[in-house]
Amino acid sequence: MGFLDKAKQQAQDLKGKVEGKVEDVQAKRKAGEQLERLGRLVYAQRTERPVADTDGEIAGIVEALRALEAEGASVLPETAPAGS
């Protein structure tokens, strides 16, 4: 394998890693946006100021978050075990 072949392979490997990181960042951003929407809806609901179809909106957000998790995105931060 020549020098150029090695360089080309390394460039392709790096491209794959960068694309993976970009996808991770995009998934985290989507999860953050969905969690923010969820928080606003729950707050409105708990303060007796619900928006139209709050339950349906919440169900849709939960499904979107589950889909992100199924794709491997981390939706919730890691929590410490109880009692630590």
MARVO-691764 format. One record per residue: x negated, y negated, z negated of N, C-alpha, C in turn; residue in one letter. Coordinates in steps of 0.001 Angstrom, whole numbers, padded with zeros to 6 digits, always signed. Example, Ala and Ser with C-alpha at 12.3 -4.5 7.8 and 13.67 -1.06 7.14 Angstrom:
2
-013190+005690-007800-012300+004500-007800-013200+003300-007800A;-012850+002250-007080-013670+001060-007140-012900-000030-007870S;
END
This chain:
84
-000859+001173+000000+000000+000000+000000-000898-001226+000000M;-000686-002085+000952-001510-003271+001078-001114-004359+000101G;-001962-005364+000076-001726-006492-000817-000373-007150-000558F;-000048-007376+000708+001221-008023+001042+002417-007164+000657L;+002282-005848+000805+003370-004955+000393+003606-005036-001111D;+002507-005075-001860+002631-005183-003322+003260-006509-003715K;+002829-007583-003051+003370-008903-003361+004862-008952-003028A;+005224-008355-001903+006627-008332-001506+007461-007551-002516K;+006953-006420-002981+007665-005607-003966+007820-006360-005280Q;+006766-007046-005702+006836-007820-006937+007853-008953-006812Q;+007888-009587-005651+008858-010663-005423+010282-010120-005482A;+010511-008958-004900+011837-008355-004935+012224-007977-006361Q;+011274-007438-007128+011541-007093-008525+011907-008341-009325D;+011149-009413-009112+011406-010666-009818+012773-011222-009432L;+013125-011144-008164+014427-011618-007693+015545-010866-008402K;+015393-009548-008531+016411-008746-009221+016555-009143-010674G;+015444-009412-011342+015491-009825-012745+016170-011180-012894K;+015835-012112-012010+016423-013448-012073+017920-013377-011815V;+018320-012608-010824+019749-012467-010534+020491-011873-011724E;+019872-010905-012397+020483-010315-013588+020656-011334-014692G;+019652-012183-014890+019740-013223-015924+020820-014236-015579K;+020907-014612-014310+021934-015568-013885+023317-014989-014149V;+023506-013723-013835+024800-013082-014080+025120-013057-015569E;+024102-012804-016403+024312-012807-017855+024758-014179-018343D;+024086-015214-017861+024429-016580-018273+025835-016935-017817V;+026183-016566-016592+027523-016852-016089+028586-016119-016900Q;+028322-014879-017256+029279-014107-018056+029442-014727-019444A;+028344-015161-020049+028427-015797-021365+029206-017102-021286K;+029011-017848-020210+029729-019106-020033+031229-018837-019888R;+031578-017838-019086+032994-017484-018921+033599-017061-020255K;+032859-016246-021002+033359-015789-022302+033547-016978-023235A;+032600-017888-023245+032703-019068-024094+033909-019921-023758G;+034155-020093-022461+035313-020871-022030+036610-020194-022456E;+036673-018877-022301+037883-018146-022684+038094-018198-024198Q;+037014-018059-024956+037138-018116-026417+037563-019506-026874L;+037092-020536-026200+037514-021894-026547+039004-022075-026276E;+039471-021595-025126+040909-021659-024815+041723-020900-025853R;+041224-019717-026210+041917-018900-027206+042003-019629-028536L;+040918-020242-028951+040908-020981-030209+041894-022135-030216G;+041963-022847-029107+042896-023974-029020+044343-023486-029089R;+044635-022388-028403+046001-021854-028425+046387-021354-029814L;+045476-020648-030450+045762-020140-031798+045938-021304-032770V;+045096-022311-032651+045229-023480-033527+046581-024153-033323Y;+046957-024352-032073+048257-024970-031787+049393-024126-032356A;+049266-022820-032208+050295-021912-032711+050369-021966-034237Q;+049242-021954-034887+049208-021938-036360+049623-023263-036969R;+049498-024334-036217+049918-025641-036728+051306-026004-036220T;+052017-024974-035766+053396-025101-035302+053550-026110-034159E;+052553-026108-033265+052608-026931-032056+052273-026077-030835R;+052936-024936-030714+052575-024035-029613+052905-024629-028254P;+052104-024251-027283+052379-024633-025903+053304-023582-025308V;+053856-023878-024161+054772-022928-023511+054050-021618-023245A;+054697-020503-023553+054190-019151-023312+052829-018894-023968D;+052693-019325-025222+051438-019126-025946+051056-017657-026010T;+052019-016788-026318+051702-015365-026432+051208-014797-025101D;+051827-015205-024015+051387-014745-022701+049998-015251-022356G;+049727-016510-022701+048398-017086-022462+047343-016323-023263E;+047646-016055-024526+046700-015342-025387+046445-013943-024826I;+047501-013266-024416+047337-011921-023851+046457-011952-022609A;+046637-012950-021764+045814-013078-020565+044360-013326-020889G;+044108-014149-021880+042730-014442-022288+042076-013198-022867I;+042805-012478-023702+042257-011253-024298+041910-010248-023202V;+042754-010121-022204+042460-009205-021094+041213-009655-020323E;+041083-010949-020111+039906-011472-019417+038635-011194-020220A;+038720-011361-021532+037565-011086-022388+037222-009595-022392L;+038235-008750-022412+037999-007304-022359+037319-006917-021036R;+037737-007560-019955+037133-007279-018649+035660-007689-018653A;+035355-008829-019264+033956-009257-019352+033139-008264-020183L;+033723-007790-021280+033029-006794-022103+032814-005501-021327E;+033802-005097-020551+033678-003872-019756+032554-003988-018729A;+032285-005212-018294+031201-005451-017349+029848-005563-018047E;+029863-005487-019385+028618-005511-020143+028295-006833-020804G;+029189-007799-020692+028941-009104-021314+029152-009017-022821A;+028360-009764-023538+028511-009848-024985+029479-010992-025277S;+030659-010656-025773+031687-011659-026012+031580-012212-027428V;+031389-011347-028381+031264-011773-029770+029817-011634-030222L;+029373-012540-031090+028001-012426-031590+027880-011196-032477P;+026677-010678-032532+026413-009564-033447+026644-010038-034857E;+027328-009236-035654+027590-009615-037045+026754-008753-037967T;+026394-009328-039080+025625-008592-040082+026540-007589-040762A;+026015-006438-041158+026842-005457-041869+027383-006061-043172P;+028546-005599-043577+029152-006091-044810+028241-005831-045987A;+028158-006818-046868+027357-006672-048071+025899-007065-047897G;+025542-007636-046754+024141-008056-046607+023982-009522-046803S;
END
